[in-house]
Amino acid sequence: MPRYEIIIYWSQADEAFIAEVPELPGCAADGKTYKEALANVEVIIQEWIETAKELGRPIPAPRGRLAFA
């Protein structure tokens, strides 16, 4: 799976952690815990990519600002 930047923050209004993927418009998920929000957004990233492929839309390449060993 491509490594996209994920921003996770607490939303008092939603009473949940929100995970957003800035490089994929509209790609976001939530969860009761940080880990749940992260797991949920990883599923949504895959669904976002699959949907983009089905619709023939471009899929942005990860910006590569994050390094993983």
PDB file with one MODEL, atoms N, CA, C and O in Angstrom:
MODEL        1
ATOM      1  N   MET A   1       0.848  -1.176   0.000  1.00  0.00           N
ATOM      2  CA  MET A   1       0.000   0.000   0.000  1.00  0.00           C
ATOM      3  C   MET A   1       0.890   1.234   0.000  1.00  0.00           C
ATOM      4  O   MET A   1       1.861   1.298   0.755  1.00  0.00           O
ATOM      5  N   PRO A   2       0.567   2.220  -0.844  1.00  0.00           N
ATOM      6  CA  PRO A   2       1.344   3.467  -0.828  1.00  0.00           C
ATOM      7  C   PRO A   2       1.278   4.134   0.540  1.00  0.00           C
ATOM      8  O   PRO A   2       0.289   4.003   1.260  1.00  0.00           O
ATOM      9  N   ARG A   3       2.322   4.837   0.882  1.00  0.00           N
ATOM     10  CA  ARG A   3       2.408   5.506   2.191  1.00  0.00           C
ATOM     11  C   ARG A   3       2.035   6.982   2.060  1.00  0.00           C
ATOM     12  O   ARG A   3       2.874   7.818   1.727  1.00  0.00           O
ATOM     13  N   TYR A   4       0.782   7.285   2.322  1.00  0.00           N
ATOM     14  CA  TYR A   4       0.307   8.662   2.285  1.00  0.00           C
ATOM     15  C   TYR A   4       0.391   9.273   3.675  1.00  0.00           C
ATOM     16  O   TYR A   4       0.301   8.576   4.686  1.00  0.00           O
ATOM     17  N   GLU A   5       0.563  10.576   3.705  1.00  0.00           N
ATOM     18  CA  GLU A   5       0.561  11.307   4.975  1.00  0.00           C
ATOM     19  C   GLU A   5      -0.841  11.209   5.583  1.00  0.00           C
ATOM     20  O   GLU A   5      -1.841  11.401   4.891  1.00  0.00           O
ATOM     21  N   ILE A   6      -0.901  10.911   6.872  1.00  0.00           N
ATOM     22  CA  ILE A   6      -2.167  10.826   7.597  1.00  0.00           C
ATOM     23  C   ILE A   6      -2.091  11.779   8.787  1.00  0.00           C
ATOM     24  O   ILE A   6      -1.141  11.739   9.570  1.00  0.00           O
ATOM     25  N   ILE A   7      -3.086  12.622   8.910  1.00  0.00           N
ATOM     26  CA  ILE A   7      -3.163  13.546  10.036  1.00  0.00           C
ATOM     27  C   ILE A   7      -4.283  13.059  10.948  1.00  0.00           C
ATOM     28  O   ILE A   7      -5.421  12.883  10.512  1.00  0.00           O
ATOM     29  N   ILE A   8      -3.948  12.843  12.217  1.00  0.00           N
ATOM     30  CA  ILE A   8      -4.941  12.361  13.183  1.00  0.00           C
ATOM     31  C   ILE A   8      -5.060  13.381  14.308  1.00  0.00           C
ATOM     32  O   ILE A   8      -4.063  13.831  14.872  1.00  0.00           O
ATOM     33  N   TYR A   9      -6.301  13.735  14.618  1.00  0.00           N
ATOM     34  CA  TYR A   9      -6.543  14.702  15.687  1.00  0.00           C
ATOM     35  C   TYR A   9      -7.852  14.363  16.400  1.00  0.00           C
ATOM     36  O   TYR A   9      -8.701  13.650  15.865  1.00  0.00           O
ATOM     37  N   TRP A  10      -7.997  14.885  17.608  1.00  0.00           N
ATOM     38  CA  TRP A  10      -9.204  14.678  18.391  1.00  0.00           C
ATOM     39  C   TRP A  10     -10.222  15.746  18.020  1.00  0.00           C
ATOM     40  O   TRP A  10      -9.886  16.929  17.964  1.00  0.00           O
ATOM     41  N   SER A  11     -11.460  15.341  17.767  1.00  0.00           N
ATOM     42  CA  SER A  11     -12.554  16.266  17.491  1.00  0.00           C
ATOM     43  C   SER A  11     -13.515  16.243  18.673  1.00  0.00           C
ATOM     44  O   SER A  11     -14.197  15.249  18.924  1.00  0.00           O
ATOM     45  N   GLN A  12     -13.549  17.350  19.383  1.00  0.00           N
ATOM     46  CA  GLN A  12     -14.453  17.445  20.519  1.00  0.00           C
ATOM     47  C   GLN A  12     -15.906  17.368  20.039  1.00  0.00           C
ATOM     48  O   GLN A  12     -16.744  16.743  20.690  1.00  0.00           O
ATOM     49  N   ALA A  13     -16.202  18.001  18.904  1.00  0.00           N
ATOM     50  CA  ALA A  13     -17.569  18.012  18.371  1.00  0.00           C
ATOM     51  C   ALA A  13     -18.045  16.598  18.040  1.00  0.00           C
ATOM     52  O   ALA A  13     -19.204  16.260  18.281  1.00  0.00           O
ATOM     53  N   ASP A  14     -17.159  15.775  17.492  1.00  0.00           N
ATOM     54  CA  ASP A  14     -17.519  14.409  17.117  1.00  0.00           C
ATOM     55  C   ASP A  14     -17.250  13.403  18.230  1.00  0.00           C
ATOM     56  O   ASP A  14     -17.714  12.264  18.174  1.00  0.00           O
ATOM     57  N   GLU A  15     -16.499  13.831  19.239  1.00  0.00           N
ATOM     58  CA  GLU A  15     -16.076  12.956  20.323  1.00  0.00           C
ATOM     59  C   GLU A  15     -15.397  11.707  19.770  1.00  0.00           C
ATOM     60  O   GLU A  15     -15.689  10.579  20.168  1.00  0.00           O
ATOM     61  N   ALA A  16     -14.471  11.957  18.828  1.00  0.00           N
ATOM     62  CA  ALA A  16     -13.755  10.866  18.181  1.00  0.00           C
ATOM     63  C   ALA A  16     -12.442  11.400  17.613  1.00  0.00           C
ATOM     64  O   ALA A  16     -12.272  12.605  17.426  1.00  0.00           O
ATOM     65  N   PHE A  17     -11.518  10.474  17.341  1.00  0.00           N
ATOM     66  CA  PHE A  17     -10.310  10.831  16.622  1.00  0.00           C
ATOM     67  C   PHE A  17     -10.649  10.855  15.133  1.00  0.00           C
ATOM     68  O   PHE A  17     -11.349   9.971  14.640  1.00  0.00           O
ATOM     69  N   ILE A  18     -10.160  11.849  14.430  1.00  0.00           N
ATOM     70  CA  ILE A  18     -10.378  11.996  12.997  1.00  0.00           C
ATOM     71  C   ILE A  18      -9.042  11.772  12.304  1.00  0.00           C
ATOM     72  O   ILE A  18      -8.026  12.339  12.707  1.00  0.00           O
ATOM     73  N   ALA A  19      -9.042  10.954  11.272  1.00  0.00           N
ATOM     74  CA  ALA A  19      -7.843  10.689  10.475  1.00  0.00           C
ATOM     75  C   ALA A  19      -8.110  11.178   9.052  1.00  0.00           C
ATOM     76  O   ALA A  19      -9.031  10.703   8.387  1.00  0.00           O
ATOM     77  N   GLU A  20      -7.296  12.131   8.590  1.00  0.00           N
ATOM     78  CA  GLU A  20      -7.459  12.690   7.251  1.00  0.00           C
ATOM     79  C   GLU A  20      -6.223  12.412   6.410  1.00  0.00           C
ATOM     80  O   GLU A  20      -5.106  12.353   6.925  1.00  0.00           O
ATOM     81  N   VAL A  21      -6.438  12.241   5.110  1.00  0.00           N
ATOM     82  CA  VAL A  21      -5.349  12.007   4.158  1.00  0.00           C
ATOM     83  C   VAL A  21      -5.369  13.196   3.185  1.00  0.00           C
ATOM     84  O   VAL A  21      -6.121  13.180   2.210  1.00  0.00           O
ATOM     85  N   PRO A  22      -4.552  14.222   3.441  1.00  0.00           N
ATOM     86  CA  PRO A  22      -4.609  15.447   2.642  1.00  0.00           C
ATOM     87  C   PRO A  22      -4.376  15.244   1.142  1.00  0.00           C
ATOM     88  O   PRO A  22      -4.910  15.998   0.328  1.00  0.00           O
ATOM     89  N   GLU A  23      -3.598  14.252   0.778  1.00  0.00           N
ATOM     90  CA  GLU A  23      -3.278  14.033  -0.634  1.00  0.00           C
ATOM     91  C   GLU A  23      -4.418  13.379  -1.417  1.00  0.00           C
ATOM     92  O   GLU A  23      -4.414  13.390  -2.648  1.00  0.00           O
ATOM     93  N   LEU A  24      -5.389  12.813  -0.707  1.00  0.00           N
ATOM     94  CA  LEU A  24      -6.528  12.150  -1.349  1.00  0.00           C
ATOM     95  C   LEU A  24      -7.801  12.896  -0.941  1.00  0.00           C
ATOM     96  O   LEU A  24      -8.331  12.657   0.144  1.00  0.00           O
ATOM     97  N   PRO A  25      -8.293  13.787  -1.786  1.00  0.00           N
ATOM     98  CA  PRO A  25      -9.453  14.611  -1.427  1.00  0.00           C
ATOM     99  C   PRO A  25     -10.637  13.794  -0.915  1.00  0.00           C
ATOM    100  O   PRO A  25     -11.063  12.827  -1.546  1.00  0.00           O
ATOM    101  N   GLY A  26     -11.158  14.203   0.237  1.00  0.00           N
ATOM    102  CA  GLY A  26     -12.311  13.546   0.818  1.00  0.00           C
ATOM    103  C   GLY A  26     -12.019  12.248   1.548  1.00  0.00           C
ATOM    104  O   GLY A  26     -12.938  11.590   2.035  1.00  0.00           O
ATOM    105  N   CYS A  27     -10.756  11.875   1.630  1.00  0.00           N
ATOM    106  CA  CYS A  27     -10.372  10.621   2.266  1.00  0.00           C
ATOM    107  C   CYS A  27     -10.151  10.861   3.761  1.00  0.00           C
ATOM    108  O   CYS A  27      -9.172  11.488   4.165  1.00  0.00           O
ATOM    109  N   ALA A  28     -11.078  10.350   4.568  1.00  0.00           N
ATOM    110  CA  ALA A  28     -10.998  10.533   6.015  1.00  0.00           C
ATOM    111  C   ALA A  28     -11.792   9.432   6.705  1.00  0.00           C
ATOM    112  O   ALA A  28     -12.666   8.805   6.107  1.00  0.00           O
ATOM    113  N   ALA A  29     -11.470   9.213   7.965  1.00  0.00           N
ATOM    114  CA  ALA A  29     -12.183   8.227   8.779  1.00  0.00           C
ATOM    115  C   ALA A  29     -12.112   8.683  10.228  1.00  0.00           C
ATOM    116  O   ALA A  29     -11.396   9.627  10.560  1.00  0.00           O
ATOM    117  N   ASP A  30     -12.859   8.005  11.078  1.00  0.00           N
ATOM    118  CA  ASP A  30     -12.805   8.337  12.499  1.00  0.00           C
ATOM    119  C   ASP A  30     -12.712   7.064  13.319  1.00  0.00           C
ATOM    120  O   ASP A  30     -12.786   5.956  12.789  1.00  0.00           O
ATOM    121  N   GLY A  31     -12.549   7.244  14.620  1.00  0.00           N
ATOM    122  CA  GLY A  31     -12.485   6.110  15.526  1.00  0.00           C
ATOM    123  C   GLY A  31     -12.546   6.578  16.957  1.00  0.00           C
ATOM    124  O   GLY A  31     -12.241   7.732  17.256  1.00  0.00           O
ATOM    125  N   LYS A  32     -12.940   5.680  17.848  1.00  0.00           N
ATOM    126  CA  LYS A  32     -13.010   6.025  19.267  1.00  0.00           C
ATOM    127  C   LYS A  32     -11.628   6.172  19.879  1.00  0.00           C
ATOM    128  O   LYS A  32     -11.455   6.877  20.873  1.00  0.00           O
ATOM    129  N   THR A  33     -10.630   5.497  19.279  1.00  0.00           N
ATOM    130  CA  THR A  33      -9.255   5.603  19.744  1.00  0.00           C
ATOM    131  C   THR A  33      -8.370   6.015  18.573  1.00  0.00           C
ATOM    132  O   THR A  33      -8.788   5.953  17.417  1.00  0.00           O
ATOM    133  N   TYR A  34      -7.158   6.432  18.877  1.00  0.00           N
ATOM    134  CA  TYR A  34      -6.179   6.801  17.860  1.00  0.00           C
ATOM    135  C   TYR A  34      -5.927   5.612  16.929  1.00  0.00           C
ATOM    136  O   TYR A  34      -5.933   5.752  15.706  1.00  0.00           O
ATOM    137  N   LYS A  35      -5.706   4.443  17.532  1.00  0.00           N
ATOM    138  CA  LYS A  35      -5.425   3.246  16.740  1.00  0.00           C
ATOM    139  C   LYS A  35      -6.607   2.844  15.859  1.00  0.00           C
ATOM    140  O   LYS A  35      -6.417   2.400  14.727  1.00  0.00           O
ATOM    141  N   GLU A  36      -7.809   2.999  16.372  1.00  0.00           N
ATOM    142  CA  GLU A  36      -8.993   2.672  15.585  1.00  0.00           C
ATOM    143  C   GLU A  36      -9.132   3.619  14.396  1.00  0.00           C
ATOM    144  O   GLU A  36      -9.454   3.186  13.289  1.00  0.00           O
ATOM    145  N   ALA A  37      -8.892   4.898  14.622  1.00  0.00           N
ATOM    146  CA  ALA A  37      -8.958   5.871  13.524  1.00  0.00           C
ATOM    147  C   ALA A  37      -7.914   5.545  12.460  1.00  0.00           C
ATOM    148  O   ALA A  37      -8.201   5.632  11.266  1.00  0.00           O
ATOM    149  N   LEU A  38      -6.718   5.174  12.878  1.00  0.00           N
ATOM    150  CA  LEU A  38      -5.660   4.815  11.937  1.00  0.00           C
ATOM    151  C   LEU A  38      -6.038   3.566  11.138  1.00  0.00           C
ATOM    152  O   LEU A  38      -5.877   3.543   9.918  1.00  0.00           O
ATOM    153  N   ALA A  39      -6.532   2.540  11.807  1.00  0.00           N
ATOM    154  CA  ALA A  39      -6.938   1.307  11.119  1.00  0.00           C
ATOM    155  C   ALA A  39      -8.071   1.592  10.135  1.00  0.00           C
ATOM    156  O   ALA A  39      -8.073   1.075   9.018  1.00  0.00           O
ATOM    157  N   ASN A  40      -9.025   2.408  10.550  1.00  0.00           N
ATOM    158  CA  ASN A  40     -10.158   2.728   9.677  1.00  0.00           C
ATOM    159  C   ASN A  40      -9.718   3.501   8.443  1.00  0.00           C
ATOM    160  O   ASN A  40     -10.194   3.230   7.341  1.00  0.00           O
ATOM    161  N   VAL A  41      -8.815   4.460   8.615  1.00  0.00           N
ATOM    162  CA  VAL A  41      -8.397   5.264   7.465  1.00  0.00           C
ATOM    163  C   VAL A  41      -7.547   4.437   6.493  1.00  0.00           C
ATOM    164  O   VAL A  41      -7.542   4.714   5.294  1.00  0.00           O
ATOM    165  N   GLU A  42      -6.840   3.440   6.989  1.00  0.00           N
ATOM    166  CA  GLU A  42      -6.073   2.580   6.081  1.00  0.00           C
ATOM    167  C   GLU A  42      -7.017   1.814   5.152  1.00  0.00           C
ATOM    168  O   GLU A  42      -6.697   1.608   3.981  1.00  0.00           O
ATOM    169  N   VAL A  43      -8.165   1.394   5.660  1.00  0.00           N
ATOM    170  CA  VAL A  43      -9.182   0.729   4.830  1.00  0.00           C
ATOM    171  C   VAL A  43      -9.740   1.734   3.816  1.00  0.00           C
ATOM    172  O   VAL A  43      -9.914   1.410   2.641  1.00  0.00           O
ATOM    173  N   ILE A  44     -10.014   2.937   4.275  1.00  0.00           N
ATOM    174  CA  ILE A  44     -10.596   3.962   3.407  1.00  0.00           C
ATOM    175  C   ILE A  44      -9.623   4.370   2.303  1.00  0.00           C
ATOM    176  O   ILE A  44     -10.049   4.654   1.184  1.00  0.00           O
ATOM    177  N   ILE A  45      -8.332   4.402   2.598  1.00  0.00           N
ATOM    178  CA  ILE A  45      -7.339   4.710   1.562  1.00  0.00           C
ATOM    179  C   ILE A  45      -7.445   3.687   0.442  1.00  0.00           C
ATOM    180  O   ILE A  45      -7.474   4.060  -0.731  1.00  0.00           O
ATOM    181  N   GLN A  46      -7.503   2.402   0.783  1.00  0.00           N
ATOM    182  CA  GLN A  46      -7.619   1.363  -0.233  1.00  0.00           C
ATOM    183  C   GLN A  46      -8.907   1.512  -1.038  1.00  0.00           C
ATOM    184  O   GLN A  46      -8.898   1.367  -2.260  1.00  0.00           O
ATOM    185  N   GLU A  47      -9.999   1.799  -0.362  1.00  0.00           N
ATOM    186  CA  GLU A  47     -11.275   1.986  -1.054  1.00  0.00           C
ATOM    187  C   GLU A  47     -11.234   3.217  -1.954  1.00  0.00           C
ATOM    188  O   GLU A  47     -11.785   3.196  -3.055  1.00  0.00           O
ATOM    189  N   TRP A  48     -10.585   4.289  -1.497  1.00  0.00           N
ATOM    190  CA  TRP A  48     -10.458   5.510  -2.299  1.00  0.00           C
ATOM    191  C   TRP A  48      -9.705   5.188  -3.586  1.00  0.00           C
ATOM    192  O   TRP A  48     -10.128   5.589  -4.670  1.00  0.00           O
ATOM    193  N   ILE A  49      -8.596   4.469  -3.470  1.00  0.00           N
ATOM    194  CA  ILE A  49      -7.776   4.117  -4.636  1.00  0.00           C
ATOM    195  C   ILE A  49      -8.559   3.205  -5.590  1.00  0.00           C
ATOM    196  O   ILE A  49      -8.531   3.416  -6.802  1.00  0.00           O
ATOM    197  N   GLU A  50      -9.250   2.204  -5.059  1.00  0.00           N
ATOM    198  CA  GLU A  50     -10.037   1.293  -5.894  1.00  0.00           C
ATOM    199  C   GLU A  50     -11.129   2.054  -6.652  1.00  0.00           C
ATOM    200  O   GLU A  50     -11.354   1.813  -7.838  1.00  0.00           O
ATOM    201  N   THR A  51     -11.796   2.962  -5.963  1.00  0.00           N
ATOM    202  CA  THR A  51     -12.858   3.747  -6.599  1.00  0.00           C
ATOM    203  C   THR A  51     -12.288   4.645  -7.689  1.00  0.00           C
ATOM    204  O   THR A  51     -12.867   4.756  -8.770  1.00  0.00           O
ATOM    205  N   ALA A  52     -11.160   5.284  -7.412  1.00  0.00           N
ATOM    206  CA  ALA A  52     -10.527   6.146  -8.415  1.00  0.00           C
ATOM    207  C   ALA A  52     -10.166   5.341  -9.664  1.00  0.00           C
ATOM    208  O   ALA A  52     -10.361   5.812 -10.784  1.00  0.00           O
ATOM    209  N   LYS A  53      -9.645   4.139  -9.474  1.00  0.00           N
ATOM    210  CA  LYS A  53      -9.306   3.273 -10.616  1.00  0.00           C
ATOM    211  C   LYS A  53     -10.551   2.926 -11.422  1.00  0.00           C
ATOM    212  O   LYS A  53     -10.538   2.996 -12.651  1.00  0.00           O
ATOM    213  N   GLU A  54     -11.625   2.551 -10.732  1.00  0.00           N
ATOM    214  CA  GLU A  54     -12.872   2.188 -11.408  1.00  0.00           C
ATOM    215  C   GLU A  54     -13.437   3.344 -12.222  1.00  0.00           C
ATOM    216  O   GLU A  54     -14.011   3.139 -13.291  1.00  0.00           O
ATOM    217  N   LEU A  55     -13.270   4.562 -11.709  1.00  0.00           N
ATOM    218  CA  LEU A  55     -13.807   5.743 -12.383  1.00  0.00           C
ATOM    219  C   LEU A  55     -12.822   6.356 -13.374  1.00  0.00           C
ATOM    220  O   LEU A  55     -13.144   7.334 -14.048  1.00  0.00           O
ATOM    221  N   GLY A  56     -11.628   5.785 -13.465  1.00  0.00           N
ATOM    222  CA  GLY A  56     -10.620   6.306 -14.377  1.00  0.00           C
ATOM    223  C   GLY A  56     -10.034   7.632 -13.944  1.00  0.00           C
ATOM    224  O   GLY A  56      -9.563   8.409 -14.776  1.00  0.00           O
ATOM    225  N   ARG A  57     -10.058   7.896 -12.656  1.00  0.00           N
ATOM    226  CA  ARG A  57      -9.515   9.160 -12.125  1.00  0.00           C
ATOM    227  C   ARG A  57      -8.052   8.974 -11.728  1.00  0.00           C
ATOM    228  O   ARG A  57      -7.624   7.874 -11.380  1.00  0.00           O
ATOM    229  N   PRO A  58      -7.297  10.068 -11.787  1.00  0.00           N
ATOM    230  CA  PRO A  58      -5.880   9.964 -11.404  1.00  0.00           C
ATOM    231  C   PRO A  58      -5.723   9.678  -9.909  1.00  0.00           C
ATOM    232  O   PRO A  58      -6.523  10.120  -9.084  1.00  0.00           O
ATOM    233  N   ILE A  59      -4.685   8.938  -9.593  1.00  0.00           N
ATOM    234  CA  ILE A  59      -4.358   8.632  -8.197  1.00  0.00           C
ATOM    235  C   ILE A  59      -3.048   9.344  -7.882  1.00  0.00           C
ATOM    236  O   ILE A  59      -2.009   9.012  -8.452  1.00  0.00           O
ATOM    237  N   PRO A  60      -3.090  10.316  -6.982  1.00  0.00           N
ATOM    238  CA  PRO A  60      -1.864  11.047  -6.658  1.00  0.00           C
ATOM    239  C   PRO A  60      -0.803  10.125  -6.059  1.00  0.00           C
ATOM    240  O   PRO A  60      -1.111   9.241  -5.260  1.00  0.00           O
ATOM    241  N   ALA A  61       0.432  10.344  -6.450  1.00  0.00           N
ATOM    242  CA  ALA A  61       1.543   9.618  -5.838  1.00  0.00           C
ATOM    243  C   ALA A  61       1.822  10.241  -4.471  1.00  0.00           C
ATOM    244  O   ALA A  61       1.686  11.452  -4.302  1.00  0.00           O
ATOM    245  N   PRO A  62       2.209   9.420  -3.496  1.00  0.00           N
ATOM    246  CA  PRO A  62       2.573   9.992  -2.193  1.00  0.00           C
ATOM    247  C   PRO A  62       3.717  10.989  -2.373  1.00  0.00           C
ATOM    248  O   PRO A  62       4.616  10.787  -3.189  1.00  0.00           O
ATOM    249  N   ARG A  63       3.661  12.049  -1.608  1.00  0.00           N
ATOM    250  CA  ARG A  63       4.679  13.097  -1.712  1.00  0.00           C
ATOM    251  C   ARG A  63       6.038  12.652  -1.225  1.00  0.00           C
ATOM    252  O   ARG A  63       7.052  13.260  -1.568  1.00  0.00           O
ATOM    253  N   GLY A  64       6.071  11.601  -0.431  1.00  0.00           N
ATOM    254  CA  GLY A  64       7.350  11.065   0.017  1.00  0.00           C
ATOM    255  C   GLY A  64       8.050  11.872   1.092  1.00  0.00           C
ATOM    256  O   GLY A  64       9.261  11.745   1.278  1.00  0.00           O
ATOM    257  N   ARG A  65       7.299  12.700   1.802  1.00  0.00           N
ATOM    258  CA  ARG A  65       7.927  13.491   2.863  1.00  0.00           C
ATOM    259  C   ARG A  65       8.243  12.647   4.083  1.00  0.00           C
ATOM    260  O   ARG A  65       9.088  13.022   4.896  1.00  0.00           O
ATOM    261  N   LEU A  66       7.575  11.516   4.217  1.00  0.00           N
ATOM    262  CA  LEU A  66       7.787  10.652   5.365  1.00  0.00           C
ATOM    263  C   LEU A  66       8.733   9.522   4.983  1.00  0.00           C
ATOM    264  O   LEU A  66       8.588   8.920   3.919  1.00  0.00           O
ATOM    265  N   ALA A  67       9.671   9.241   5.819  1.00  0.00           N
ATOM    266  CA  ALA A  67      10.630   8.157   5.535  1.00  0.00           C
ATOM    267  C   ALA A  67      10.357   6.983   6.464  1.00  0.00           C
ATOM    268  O   ALA A  67      10.165   7.169   7.665  1.00  0.00           O
ATOM    269  N   PHE A  68      10.339   5.782   5.913  1.00  0.00           N
ATOM    270  CA  PHE A  68      10.139   4.571   6.697  1.00  0.00           C
ATOM    271  C   PHE A  68      11.332   3.666   6.517  1.00  0.00           C
ATOM    272  O   PHE A  68      11.864   3.527   5.416  1.00  0.00           O
ATOM    273  N   ALA A  69      11.745   3.057   7.596  1.00  0.00           N
ATOM    274  CA  ALA A  69      12.892   2.133   7.529  1.00  0.00           C
ATOM    275  C   ALA A  69      12.433   0.758   7.168  1.00  0.00           C
ATOM    276  O   ALA A  69      13.249  -0.158   7.062  1.00  0.00           O
TER     277      ALA A  69
ENDMDL
END
